[in-house]
Amino acid sequence: MPAERGASRSRRPPEILSSNVVDSSAWLEYVDGGPNAQEFEAAILAVERLVVPTICLLEVFKRMLREKGEDAALDVIGQMRQGRVVDLDADLALEAARLGVELKLPLADSTILATAHLHAATVWTQDEHFRGMDGVRYIPKHNRARREGRS
């Protein structure tokens, strides 16, 4: 019992017990050191439980390549590849399409969700499309303009 009381007072991030899918928005927030970076850190660093859909590799690499250059993009991809990379095969594609129609999700988001379902994983995101869904840890984006106004 004393351990439970101590744990309730702890300010450490929640322990990550299940598999995790960190979506592209969360990866980019983390690598950019954005205001929500610490919210995603535990899921990203728990590489033994990290599931990485190939669509996330594509989205993160493309954005990093465009904004920070190839070396920075490859560094992030190296970190992402420490997790279990899941290819988009025919069965996963069909499940993603079904979820996309059912939940009115864009292609990448439905692929991420289907991958999470396949691996019984929690989706970590700051993407509004996932707000309120079961199995999702949604962290709202900070309003940058409002934050800058307070500084």
NUDREN-604507 format. One line per field, with one value per atom (N, C-alpha, C, O, CB): residue in one letter; chain; x, y, z. Coordinates in nm, 3 decimals. Glycine has a CB too. Example, Ala and Ser with C-alpha at 12.3 -4.5 7.8 and 13.67 -1.06 7.14 Angstrom:
REM residues 2
vomi <- (A|A|A|A|A|S|S|S|S|S)
bado <- (A|A|A|A|A|A|A|A|A|A)
east <- (1.319|1.230|1.320|1.424|1.131|1.285|1.367|1.290|1.341|1.408)
north <- (-0.569|-0.450|-0.330|-0.332|-0.447|-0.225|-0.106|0.003|0.114|-0.060)
up <- (0.780|0.780|0.780|0.846|0.905|0.708|0.714|0.787|0.804|0.572)
//
This chain:
REM residues 151
vomi <- (M|M|M|M|M|P|P|P|P|P|A|A|A|A|A|E|E|E|E|E|R|R|R|R|R|G|G|G|G|G|A|A|A|A|A|S|S|S|S|S|R|R|R|R|R|S|S|S|S|S|R|R|R|R|R|R|R|R|R|R|P|P|P|P|P|P|P|P|P|P|E|E|E|E|E|I|I|I|I|I|L|L|L|L|L|S|S|S|S|S|S|S|S|S|S|N|N|N|N|N|V|V|V|V|V|V|V|V|V|V|D|D|D|D|D|S|S|S|S|S|S|S|S|S|S|A|A|A|A|A|W|W|W|W|W|L|L|L|L|L|E|E|E|E|E|Y|Y|Y|Y|Y|V|V|V|V|V|D|D|D|D|D|G|G|G|G|G|G|G|G|G|G|P|P|P|P|P|N|N|N|N|N|A|A|A|A|A|Q|Q|Q|Q|Q|E|E|E|E|E|F|F|F|F|F|E|E|E|E|E|A|A|A|A|A|A|A|A|A|A|I|I|I|I|I|L|L|L|L|L|A|A|A|A|A|V|V|V|V|V|E|E|E|E|E|R|R|R|R|R|L|L|L|L|L|V|V|V|V|V|V|V|V|V|V|P|P|P|P|P|T|T|T|T|T|I|I|I|I|I|C|C|C|C|C|L|L|L|L|L|L|L|L|L|L|E|E|E|E|E|V|V|V|V|V|F|F|F|F|F|K|K|K|K|K|R|R|R|R|R|M|M|M|M|M|L|L|L|L|L|R|R|R|R|R|E|E|E|E|E|K|K|K|K|K|G|G|G|G|G|E|E|E|E|E|D|D|D|D|D|A|A|A|A|A|A|A|A|A|A|L|L|L|L|L|D|D|D|D|D|V|V|V|V|V|I|I|I|I|I|G|G|G|G|G|Q|Q|Q|Q|Q|M|M|M|M|M|R|R|R|R|R|Q|Q|Q|Q|Q|G|G|G|G|G|R|R|R|R|R|V|V|V|V|V|V|V|V|V|V|D|D|D|D|D|L|L|L|L|L|D|D|D|D|D|A|A|A|A|A|D|D|D|D|D|L|L|L|L|L|A|A|A|A|A|L|L|L|L|L|E|E|E|E|E|A|A|A|A|A|A|A|A|A|A|R|R|R|R|R|L|L|L|L|L|G|G|G|G|G|V|V|V|V|V|E|E|E|E|E|L|L|L|L|L|K|K|K|K|K|L|L|L|L|L|P|P|P|P|P|L|L|L|L|L|A|A|A|A|A|D|D|D|D|D|S|S|S|S|S|T|T|T|T|T|I|I|I|I|I|L|L|L|L|L|A|A|A|A|A|T|T|T|T|T|A|A|A|A|A|H|H|H|H|H|L|L|L|L|L|H|H|H|H|H|A|A|A|A|A|A|A|A|A|A|T|T|T|T|T|V|V|V|V|V|W|W|W|W|W|T|T|T|T|T|Q|Q|Q|Q|Q|D|D|D|D|D|E|E|E|E|E|H|H|H|H|H|F|F|F|F|F|R|R|R|R|R|G|G|G|G|G|M|M|M|M|M|D|D|D|D|D|G|G|G|G|G|V|V|V|V|V|R|R|R|R|R|Y|Y|Y|Y|Y|I|I|I|I|I|P|P|P|P|P|K|K|K|K|K|H|H|H|H|H|N|N|N|N|N|R|R|R|R|R|A|A|A|A|A|R|R|R|R|R|R|R|R|R|R|E|E|E|E|E|G|G|G|G|G|R|R|R|R|R|S|S|S|S|S)
bado <- (A|A|A|A|A|A|A|A|A|A|A|A|A|A|A|A|A|A|A|A|A|A|A|A|A|A|A|A|A|A|A|A|A|A|A|A|A|A|A|A|A|A|A|A|A|A|A|A|A|A|A|A|A|A|A|A|A|A|A|A|A|A|A|A|A|A|A|A|A|A|A|A|A|A|A|A|A|A|A|A|A|A|A|A|A|A|A|A|A|A|A|A|A|A|A|A|A|A|A|A|A|A|A|A|A|A|A|A|A|A|A|A|A|A|A|A|A|A|A|A|A|A|A|A|A|A|A|A|A|A|A|A|A|A|A|A|A|A|A|A|A|A|A|A|A|A|A|A|A|A|A|A|A|A|A|A|A|A|A|A|A|A|A|A|A|A|A|A|A|A|A|A|A|A|A|A|A|A|A|A|A|A|A|A|A|A|A|A|A|A|A|A|A|A|A|A|A|A|A|A|A|A|A|A|A|A|A|A|A|A|A|A|A|A|A|A|A|A|A|A|A|A|A|A|A|A|A|A|A|A|A|A|A|A|A|A|A|A|A|A|A|A|A|A|A|A|A|A|A|A|A|A|A|A|A|A|A|A|A|A|A|A|A|A|A|A|A|A|A|A|A|A|A|A|A|A|A|A|A|A|A|A|A|A|A|A|A|A|A|A|A|A|A|A|A|A|A|A|A|A|A|A|A|A|A|A|A|A|A|A|A|A|A|A|A|A|A|A|A|A|A|A|A|A|A|A|A|A|A|A|A|A|A|A|A|A|A|A|A|A|A|A|A|A|A|A|A|A|A|A|A|A|A|A|A|A|A|A|A|A|A|A|A|A|A|A|A|A|A|A|A|A|A|A|A|A|A|A|A|A|A|A|A|A|A|A|A|A|A|A|A|A|A|A|A|A|A|A|A|A|A|A|A|A|A|A|A|A|A|A|A|A|A|A|A|A|A|A|A|A|A|A|A|A|A|A|A|A|A|A|A|A|A|A|A|A|A|A|A|A|A|A|A|A|A|A|A|A|A|A|A|A|A|A|A|A|A|A|A|A|A|A|A|A|A|A|A|A|A|A|A|A|A|A|A|A|A|A|A|A|A|A|A|A|A|A|A|A|A|A|A|A|A|A|A|A|A|A|A|A|A|A|A|A|A|A|A|A|A|A|A|A|A|A|A|A|A|A|A|A|A|A|A|A|A|A|A|A|A|A|A|A|A|A|A|A|A|A|A|A|A|A|A|A|A|A|A|A|A|A|A|A|A|A|A|A|A|A|A|A|A|A|A|A|A|A|A|A|A|A|A|A|A|A|A|A|A|A|A|A|A|A|A|A|A|A|A|A|A|A|A|A|A|A|A|A|A|A|A|A|A|A|A|A|A|A|A|A|A|A|A|A|A|A|A|A|A|A|A|A|A|A|A|A|A|A|A|A|A|A|A|A|A|A|A|A|A|A|A|A|A|A|A|A|A|A|A|A|A|A|A|A|A|A|A|A|A|A|A|A|A|A|A|A|A|A|A|A|A|A|A|A|A|A|A|A|A|A|A|A|A|A|A|A|A|A|A|A|A|A|A|A|A|A|A|A|A|A|A|A|A|A|A|A|A|A|A|A|A|A|A|A|A|A|A|A|A|A|A|A|A|A|A|A|A|A|A|A|A|A|A|A|A|A|A|A|A|A|A|A|A|A|A|A|A|A|A|A|A|A|A|A|A|A|A)
east <- (0.079|0.000|0.083|0.049|-0.090|0.191|0.267|0.318|0.326|0.384|0.352|0.400|0.291|0.321|0.446|0.166|0.057|0.043|0.022|-0.075|0.054|0.043|0.156|0.134|0.044|0.277|0.390|0.372|0.409|0.518|0.316|0.296|0.194|0.207|0.250|0.093|-0.009|0.047|-0.005|-0.128|0.151|0.210|0.318|0.361|0.268|0.360|0.470|0.431|0.316|0.512|0.529|0.507|0.569|0.579|0.565|0.610|0.665|0.555|0.437|0.730|0.594|0.492|0.432|0.494|0.553|0.310|0.248|0.331|0.393|0.107|0.334|0.408|0.342|0.219|0.416|0.425|0.375|0.374|0.480|0.464|0.255|0.243|0.205|0.236|0.143|0.138|0.093|0.179|0.269|-0.056|0.149|0.216|0.167|0.055|0.191|0.251|0.219|0.246|0.347|0.299|0.153|0.172|0.174|0.075|0.058|0.286|0.301|0.281|0.358|0.443|0.178|0.150|0.247|0.325|0.005|0.240|0.335|0.334|0.440|0.305|0.216|0.209|0.282|0.347|0.062|0.273|0.339|0.490|0.567|0.284|0.534|0.677|0.737|0.842|0.702|0.671|0.722|0.724|0.817|0.637|0.624|0.621|0.739|0.804|0.487|0.766|0.876|1.011|1.092|0.872|1.037|1.169|1.190|1.304|1.187|1.083|1.095|1.104|1.129|0.976|1.086|1.089|0.972|0.984|1.217|0.856|0.737|0.680|0.730|0.631|0.578|0.521|0.465|0.457|0.414|0.427|0.376|0.480|0.446|0.256|0.604|0.708|0.716|0.726|0.843|0.712|0.724|0.606|0.620|0.735|0.490|0.373|0.395|0.339|0.250|0.478|0.500|0.631|0.654|0.501|0.714|0.847|0.847|0.922|0.919|0.764|0.765|0.727|0.790|0.667|0.627|0.585|0.693|0.713|0.454|0.762|0.868|0.991|1.052|0.907|1.027|1.148|1.129|1.228|1.194|1.006|0.979|0.981|0.878|0.841|1.100|1.113|1.071|1.030|1.255|1.080|1.039|0.888|0.841|1.082|0.813|0.667|0.621|0.501|0.598|0.716|0.685|0.655|0.736|0.801|0.538|0.496|0.492|0.429|0.355|0.560|0.575|0.516|0.577|0.724|0.400|0.344|0.434|0.487|0.200|0.450|0.534|0.482|0.561|0.544|0.352|0.298|0.354|0.370|0.142|0.384|0.446|0.589|0.633|0.444|0.662|0.797|0.790|0.868|0.863|0.696|0.680|0.651|0.718|0.567|0.551|0.510|0.620|0.646|0.384|0.684|0.788|0.910|0.966|0.827|0.952|1.069|1.045|1.132|1.104|0.929|0.897|0.903|0.964|0.758|0.840|0.838|0.977|1.018|0.740|1.049|1.184|1.278|1.359|1.240|1.268|1.351|1.328|1.423|1.321|1.202|1.165|1.210|1.259|1.015|1.193|1.217|1.356|1.405|1.115|1.420|1.547|1.661|1.776|1.528|1.631|1.736|1.745|1.686|1.867|1.821|1.826|1.893|1.847|1.898|2.000|2.068|1.975|1.967|2.194|1.905|1.811|1.697|1.654|1.756|1.649|1.540|1.583|1.508|1.493|1.703|1.752|1.778|1.759|1.881|1.820|1.838|1.706|1.702|1.894|1.599|1.469|1.421|1.368|1.366|1.438|1.397|1.475|1.419|1.418|1.602|1.680|1.620|1.614|1.823|1.575|1.511|1.379|1.348|1.488|1.301|1.172|1.191|1.110|1.096|1.296|1.318|1.367|1.382|1.418|1.390|1.422|1.300|1.312|1.473|1.182|1.058|1.032|1.114|0.940|0.917|0.876|0.805|0.692|0.782|0.870|0.812|0.715|0.748|0.924|0.593|0.487|0.456|0.413|0.358|0.481|0.453|0.304|0.227|0.524|0.264|0.124|0.106|0.142|0.086|0.048|0.022|-0.125|-0.199|0.055|-0.167|-0.302|-0.409|-0.507|-0.320|-0.393|-0.494|-0.505|-0.614|-0.462|-0.390|-0.390|-0.452|-0.523|-0.247|-0.423|-0.480|-0.633|-0.702|-0.423|-0.686|-0.832|-0.896|-1.002|-0.868|-0.830|-0.882|-0.877|-0.969|-0.803|-0.769|-0.758|-0.867|-0.925|-0.619|-0.896|-1.003|-1.137|-1.217|-1.008|-1.162|-1.288|-1.301|-1.406|-1.296|-1.196|-1.198|-1.212|-1.281|-1.071|-1.146|-1.155|-1.297|-1.341|-1.065|-1.367|-1.507|-1.595|-1.675|-1.558|-1.579|-1.663|-1.646|-1.745|-1.631|-1.523|-1.495|-1.467|-1.438|-1.378|-1.475|-1.450|-1.310|-1.292|-1.556|-1.210|-1.072|-0.994|-1.020|-1.004|-0.898|-0.806|-0.723|-0.714|-0.713|-0.664|-0.589|-0.483|-0.480|-0.525|-0.396|-0.287|-0.343|-0.295|-0.194|-0.442|-0.499|-0.565|-0.552|-0.600|-0.637|-0.700|-0.595|-0.616|-0.797|-0.485|-0.376|-0.311|-0.281|-0.271|-0.289|-0.232|-0.325|-0.279|-0.206|-0.453|-0.550|-0.559|-0.563|-0.688|-0.562|-0.569|-0.445|-0.454|-0.582|-0.330|-0.206|-0.213|-0.173|-0.084|-0.264|-0.278|-0.373|-0.345|-0.329|-0.485|-0.580|-0.516|-0.534|-0.705|-0.442|-0.377|-0.281|-0.265|-0.302|-0.217|-0.117|-0.167|-0.087|0.007|-0.298|-0.357|-0.278|-0.243|-0.360|-0.252|-0.169|-0.252|-0.360|-0.058|-0.198|-0.255|-0.196|-0.075|-0.227|-0.281|-0.234|-0.206|-0.292|-0.340|-0.086|-0.046|-0.047|0.021|0.097|-0.123|-0.142|-0.184|-0.229|-0.244|-0.167|-0.229|-0.313|-0.344|-0.120|-0.350|-0.433|-0.581|-0.627|-0.400|-0.653|-0.795|-0.881|-0.981|-0.849|-0.844|-0.925|-0.943|-1.040|-0.862|-0.850|-0.852|-0.921|-0.942|-0.712|-0.957|-1.016|-1.139|-1.230|-1.053|-1.141|-1.255|-1.262|-1.356|-1.378|-1.165|-1.168|-1.111|-1.019|-1.089|-1.167|-1.114|-0.974|-0.946|-1.207|-0.886|-0.752|-0.660|-0.554|-0.757|-0.699|-0.620|-0.585|-0.669|-0.699|-0.459|-0.414|-0.398|-0.294|-0.277|-0.503|-0.506|-0.459|-0.512|-0.649|-0.358|-0.305|-0.332|-0.273|-0.149|-0.418|-0.447|-0.323|-0.238|-0.556|-0.313|-0.203|-0.217|-0.327|-0.200|-0.102|-0.102|-0.122|-0.072|0.030|-0.195|-0.212|-0.085|-0.062|-0.340|-0.005|0.124|0.109|0.189|0.200|0.010|-0.009|-0.041|0.012|-0.122|-0.128|-0.163|-0.041|-0.016|-0.280|0.036|0.154|0.256|0.316|0.218|0.276|0.373|0.329|0.412|0.394|0.197|0.145|0.169|0.178|-0.002|0.180|0.204|0.350|0.380|0.158|0.439|0.583|0.629|0.747|0.663)
north <- (-0.122|0.000|0.128|0.220|0.000|0.138|0.262|0.299|0.417|0.250|0.199|0.229|0.297|0.385|0.100|0.258|0.320|0.467|0.553|0.247|0.496|0.635|0.718|0.830|0.646|0.664|0.735|0.757|0.862|0.660|0.658|0.670|0.778|0.848|0.536|0.792|0.893|1.034|1.128|0.874|1.051|1.183|1.211|1.325|1.196|1.108|1.122|1.212|1.213|0.984|1.288|1.373|1.312|1.380|1.513|1.187|1.119|1.096|1.090|0.985|1.083|1.053|0.916|0.834|1.057|0.891|0.762|0.650|0.665|0.759|0.536|0.421|0.370|0.362|0.309|0.336|0.288|0.135|0.072|0.340|0.075|-0.068|-0.142|-0.260|-0.098|-0.075|-0.141|-0.095|-0.013|-0.112|-0.151|-0.103|0.037|0.075|-0.199|0.113|0.251|0.280|0.239|0.347|0.351|0.406|0.558|0.618|0.360|0.618|0.763|0.818|0.787|0.805|0.900|0.946|1.056|1.106|0.996|1.094|1.188|1.323|1.382|1.209|1.372|1.502|1.498|1.595|1.542|1.386|1.371|1.357|1.416|1.251|1.280|1.269|1.407|1.443|1.172|1.482|1.613|1.709|1.789|1.672|1.702|1.785|1.750|1.839|1.766|1.621|1.575|1.619|1.675|1.424|1.595|1.628|1.778|1.824|1.563|1.854|2.001|2.063|2.183|2.060|1.982|2.036|2.127|2.224|2.110|2.097|2.180|2.171|2.094|2.140|2.250|2.256|2.123|2.103|2.358|2.033|1.903|1.791|1.674|1.866|1.825|1.722|1.625|1.505|1.788|1.676|1.588|1.493|1.385|1.672|1.530|1.443|1.314|1.210|1.516|1.322|1.208|1.134|1.026|1.255|1.192|1.138|0.993|0.911|1.224|0.962|0.826|0.722|0.617|0.818|0.751|0.657|0.639|0.528|0.704|0.745|0.739|0.665|0.587|0.881|0.691|0.630|0.484|0.412|0.710|0.440|0.299|0.218|0.166|0.283|0.208|0.150|0.003|-0.046|0.162|-0.066|-0.207|-0.223|-0.332|-0.274|-0.115|-0.118|-0.025|-0.006|-0.078|0.030|0.128|0.059|-0.019|0.226|0.087|0.036|0.155|0.257|-0.037|0.143|0.256|0.220|0.143|0.296|0.276|0.253|0.318|0.427|0.309|0.252|0.309|0.444|0.527|0.212|0.467|0.597|0.709|0.822|0.596|0.679|0.779|0.807|0.922|0.731|0.703|0.726|0.821|0.916|0.591|0.796|0.881|1.026|1.118|0.826|1.045|1.181|1.257|1.374|1.177|1.192|1.258|1.287|1.396|1.173|1.189|1.210|1.324|1.409|1.080|1.326|1.431|1.570|1.662|1.407|1.584|1.716|1.757|1.871|1.714|1.664|1.696|1.726|1.818|1.579|1.651|1.675|1.815|1.886|1.570|1.853|1.985|2.098|2.201|1.993|2.080|2.189|2.192|2.299|2.183|2.074|2.070|2.006|2.012|1.996|1.945|1.883|1.733|1.676|1.945|1.669|1.523|1.463|1.361|1.476|1.523|1.467|1.464|1.362|1.549|1.573|1.578|1.479|1.413|1.720|1.469|1.377|1.232|1.154|1.394|1.198|1.061|1.031|0.917|1.040|1.130|1.111|1.072|0.980|1.239|1.142|1.112|0.974|0.898|1.220|0.943|0.811|0.701|0.595|0.802|0.724|0.627|0.602|0.488|0.675|0.709|0.695|0.619|0.532|0.834|0.652|0.585|0.436|0.354|0.651|0.402|0.263|0.176|0.055|0.257|0.236|0.157|0.079|-0.023|0.248|0.129|0.057|-0.050|-0.075|0.154|-0.113|-0.217|-0.149|-0.102|-0.324|-0.145|-0.082|-0.180|-0.296|-0.040|-0.132|-0.215|-0.166|-0.053|-0.212|-0.257|-0.225|-0.226|-0.298|-0.324|-0.148|-0.145|-0.258|-0.244|-0.006|-0.370|-0.481|-0.477|-0.386|-0.617|-0.574|-0.574|-0.578|-0.503|-0.692|-0.664|-0.676|-0.548|-0.503|-0.794|-0.490|-0.366|-0.252|-0.167|-0.329|-0.250|-0.147|-0.156|-0.054|-0.161|-0.277|-0.294|-0.253|-0.191|-0.440|-0.288|-0.246|-0.094|-0.033|-0.314|-0.033|0.113|0.179|0.281|0.158|0.122|0.177|0.166|0.260|0.103|0.052|0.033|0.136|0.199|-0.109|0.154|0.252|0.394|0.477|0.241|0.421|0.554|0.591|0.704|0.563|0.494|0.518|0.529|0.621|0.405|0.433|0.428|0.552|0.605|0.305|0.599|0.710|0.842|0.943|0.675|0.841|0.960|1.017|1.137|1.068|0.927|0.967|0.978|0.905|0.866|1.070|1.076|0.947|0.872|1.200|0.924|0.801|0.772|0.662|0.809|0.867|0.843|0.810|0.718|0.965|0.884|0.862|0.725|0.658|0.972|0.683|0.552|0.441|0.337|0.535|0.462|0.364|0.354|0.244|0.402|0.467|0.470|0.399|0.319|0.615|0.427|0.365|0.215|0.137|0.430|0.173|0.030|-0.042|-0.154|0.007|0.020|-0.038|-0.052|-0.153|0.047|0.051|0.046|-0.066|-0.140|0.181|-0.079|-0.187|-0.324|-0.412|-0.176|-0.342|-0.470|-0.511|-0.630|-0.461|-0.413|-0.440|-0.408|-0.400|-0.360|-0.390|-0.356|-0.244|-0.252|-0.480|-0.140|-0.029|0.097|0.114|-0.001|0.183|0.315|0.411|0.410|0.365|0.493|0.598|0.723|0.768|0.627|0.778|0.904|1.011|0.997|0.893|1.117|1.215|1.351|1.365|1.164|1.451|1.582|1.620|1.737|1.691|1.520|1.537|1.533|1.434|1.428|1.639|1.652|1.537|1.503|1.781|1.475|1.365|1.251|1.177|1.312|1.238|1.128|1.162|1.075|1.083|1.287|1.332|1.248|1.230|1.482|1.198|1.125|0.978|0.909|1.191|0.928|0.787|0.698|0.737|0.767|0.578|0.479|0.439|0.430|0.354|0.414|0.368|0.478|0.451|0.262|0.602|0.717|0.806|0.836|0.799|0.845|0.945|1.076|1.102|0.901|1.157|1.283|1.397|1.418|1.312|1.470|1.586|1.707|1.716|1.570|1.799|1.914|1.998|2.017|2.001|2.049|2.138|2.267|2.314|2.167|2.323|2.455|2.559|2.544|2.481|2.663|2.773|2.858|2.930|2.859|2.850|2.921|3.072|3.136|2.890|3.130|3.275|3.317|3.416|3.320|3.240|3.272|3.255|3.337|3.183|3.147|3.122|3.235|3.280|2.987|3.279|3.386|3.516|3.597|3.405|3.538|3.660|3.666|3.775|3.672|3.550|3.546|3.567|3.608|3.414|3.540|3.549|3.689|3.712|3.486)
up <- (0.000|0.000|0.000|-0.074|0.118|0.079|0.078|-0.061|-0.095|0.173|-0.142|-0.278|-0.359|-0.441|-0.349|-0.338|-0.412|-0.374|-0.460|-0.387|-0.242|-0.200|-0.259|-0.305|-0.048|-0.259|-0.316|-0.465|-0.518|-0.290|-0.533|-0.678|-0.708|-0.809|-0.738|-0.624|-0.652|-0.636|-0.698|-0.559|-0.555|-0.538|-0.641|-0.657|-0.399|-0.712|-0.807|-0.923|-0.968|-0.859|-0.971|-1.087|-1.213|-1.315|-1.063|-1.206|-1.323|-1.425|-1.390|-1.283|-1.554|-1.655|-1.627|-1.560|-1.797|-1.678|-1.653|-1.712|-1.817|-1.711|-1.643|-1.693|-1.820|-1.830|-1.585|-1.916|-2.044|-2.037|-2.032|-2.164|-2.038|-2.021|-2.149|-2.163|-1.915|-2.242|-2.364|-2.481|-2.466|-2.390|-2.597|-2.718|-2.750|-2.714|-2.837|-2.819|-2.852|-2.998|-3.053|-2.765|-3.059|-3.192|-3.175|-3.133|-3.293|-3.206|-3.197|-3.338|-3.429|-3.137|-3.355|-3.491|-3.533|-3.452|-3.502|-3.658|-3.716|-3.644|-3.622|-3.863|-3.608|-3.540|-3.407|-3.368|-3.518|-3.337|-3.208|-3.225|-3.149|-3.133|-3.325|-3.353|-3.384|-3.330|-3.471|-3.470|-3.509|-3.390|-3.376|-3.623|-3.306|-3.185|-3.095|-3.040|-3.109|-3.082|-2.997|-3.051|-2.977|-2.984|-3.179|-3.233|-3.245|-3.242|-3.369|-3.258|-3.263|-3.124|-3.112|-3.338|-3.020|-2.884|-2.857|-2.783|-2.861|-2.918|-2.900|-2.760|-2.678|-3.000|-2.732|-2.598|-2.546|-2.425|-2.595|-2.636|-2.594|-2.602|-2.582|-2.678|-2.629|-2.649|-2.532|-2.553|-2.670|-2.410|-2.292|-2.279|-2.222|-2.166|-2.333|-2.327|-2.406|-2.374|-2.380|-2.510|-2.599|-2.570|-2.623|-2.743|-2.486|-2.462|-2.412|-2.463|-2.364|-2.315|-2.257|-2.363|-2.370|-2.138|-2.444|-2.548|-2.654|-2.704|-2.614|-2.688|-2.790|-2.737|-2.809|-2.835|-2.614|-2.559|-2.517|-2.499|-2.440|-2.502|-2.469|-2.599|-2.643|-2.395|-2.660|-2.794|-2.799|-2.904|-2.843|-2.688|-2.688|-2.707|-2.739|-2.558|-2.686|-2.704|-2.817|-2.837|-2.575|-2.889|-2.994|-3.127|-3.177|-3.010|-3.182|-3.311|-3.407|-3.377|-3.303|-3.521|-3.613|-3.749|-3.824|-3.627|-3.783|-3.917|-4.023|-4.001|-3.926|-4.137|-4.242|-4.290|-4.335|-4.359|-4.281|-4.323|-4.234|-4.281|-4.317|-4.108|-4.020|-4.063|-4.060|-3.873|-4.105|-4.158|-4.278|-4.287|-4.200|-4.367|-4.486|-4.447|-4.492|-4.576|-4.363|-4.327|-4.253|-4.283|-4.242|-4.158|-4.079|-4.166|-4.161|-3.957|-4.245|-4.330|-4.430|-4.449|-4.406|-4.491|-4.590|-4.527|-4.582|-4.650|-4.411|-4.345|-4.298|-4.317|-4.227|-4.235|-4.187|-4.303|-4.294|-4.103|-4.411|-4.529|-4.583|-4.615|-4.637|-4.593|-4.646|-4.553|-4.600|-4.667|-4.423|-4.329|-4.265|-4.230|-4.222|-4.251|-4.177|-4.254|-4.211|-4.048|-4.369|-4.448|-4.428|-4.336|-4.415|-4.517|-4.518|-4.395|-4.344|-4.640|-4.346|-4.229|-4.107|-4.038|-4.196|-4.082|-3.969|-3.989|-3.895|-3.951|-4.112|-4.142|-4.117|-4.059|-4.288|-4.162|-4.142|-3.994|-3.951|-4.222|-3.917|-3.772|-3.706|-3.624|-3.707|-3.741|-3.682|-3.726|-3.646|-3.721|-3.852|-3.902|-3.831|-3.800|-4.056|-3.803|-3.727|-3.590|-3.544|-3.712|-3.524|-3.394|-3.407|-3.325|-3.330|-3.509|-3.529|-3.556|-3.511|-3.645|-3.629|-3.667|-3.551|-3.566|-3.778|-3.436|-3.317|-3.269|-3.201|-3.204|-3.305|-3.273|-3.377|-3.465|-3.265|-3.365|-3.461|-3.577|-3.562|-3.393|-3.692|-3.812|-3.875|-3.900|-3.914|-3.901|-3.957|-4.098|-4.120|-3.868|-4.194|-4.334|-4.362|-4.297|-4.427|-4.458|-4.502|-4.603|-4.720|-4.564|-4.558|-4.648|-4.692|-4.655|-4.579|-4.771|-4.827|-4.718|-4.724|-4.922|-4.619|-4.513|-4.430|-4.397|-4.422|-4.398|-4.322|-4.404|-4.350|-4.278|-4.532|-4.620|-4.625|-4.621|-4.763|-4.632|-4.635|-4.504|-4.502|-4.667|-4.393|-4.262|-4.248|-4.194|-4.148|-4.295|-4.291|-4.375|-4.335|-4.340|-4.491|-4.575|-4.504|-4.506|-4.710|-4.441|-4.368|-4.256|-4.241|-4.311|-4.178|-4.070|-4.124|-4.065|-3.984|-4.236|-4.295|-4.335|-4.313|-4.416|-4.393|-4.432|-4.309|-4.297|-4.525|-4.218|-4.098|-4.011|-3.959|-4.018|-3.995|-3.903|-3.974|-3.910|-3.815|-4.107|-4.188|-4.161|-4.137|-4.160|-4.167|-4.142|-4.271|-4.367|-4.049|-4.276|-4.390|-4.397|-4.300|-4.379|-4.514|-4.540|-4.435|-4.379|-4.675|-4.406|-4.311|-4.172|-4.106|-4.303|-4.129|-3.995|-3.986|-3.883|-3.961|-4.090|-4.085|-4.087|-4.025|-4.204|-4.155|-4.156|-4.018|-3.972|-4.262|-3.955|-3.820|-3.722|-3.640|-3.774|-3.730|-3.639|-3.663|-3.568|-3.656|-3.789|-3.820|-3.767|-3.716|-3.973|-3.779|-3.727|-3.576|-3.519|-3.768|-3.511|-3.365|-3.324|-3.230|-3.310|-3.394|-3.362|-3.379|-3.295|-3.450|-3.487|-3.516|-3.405|-3.376|-3.648|-3.342|-3.239|-3.098|-3.004|-3.267|-3.082|-2.952|-2.885|-2.767|-2.860|-2.962|-2.916|-2.892|-2.947|-3.019|-2.809|-2.786|-2.888|-2.912|-2.640|-2.948|-3.040|-2.958|-2.882|-3.154|-2.974|-2.909|-3.017|-3.119|-2.839|-2.997|-3.103|-3.049|-2.936|-3.201|-3.135|-3.111|-3.232|-3.253|-3.083|-3.311|-3.431|-3.391|-3.333|-3.537|-3.422|-3.388|-3.437|-3.373|-3.444|-3.549|-3.603|-3.503|-3.511|-3.730|-3.410|-3.314|-3.182|-3.098|-3.286|-3.165|-3.038|-3.002|-3.083|-3.046|-2.878|-2.826|-2.864|-2.826|-2.871|-2.939|-2.980|-2.870|-2.798|-3.111|-2.859|-2.767|-2.812|-2.932|-2.759|-2.716|-2.747|-2.796|-2.854|-2.849|-2.772|-2.819|-2.701|-2.617|-2.926|-2.695|-2.597|-2.674|-2.735|-2.525|-2.671|-2.746|-2.656|-2.547|-2.800|-2.704|-2.634|-2.725|-2.833|-2.601|-2.685|-2.772|-2.799|-2.711|-2.710|-2.920|-2.955|-2.876|-2.850|-3.108|-2.839|-2.777|-2.886|-2.998|-2.698|-2.853|-2.947|-2.942|-2.845|-2.914|-3.046|-3.047|-3.032|-2.963|-3.174|-3.096|-3.088|-2.945|-2.896|-3.183|-2.879|-2.741|-2.651|-2.563|-2.693|-2.672|-2.590|-2.607|-2.509|-2.626|-2.731|-2.756|-2.692|-2.650|-2.907|-2.686|-2.625|-2.475|-2.419|-2.653|-2.410|-2.266|-2.231|-2.120|-2.209|-2.323|-2.292|-2.273|-2.247|-2.401)
//
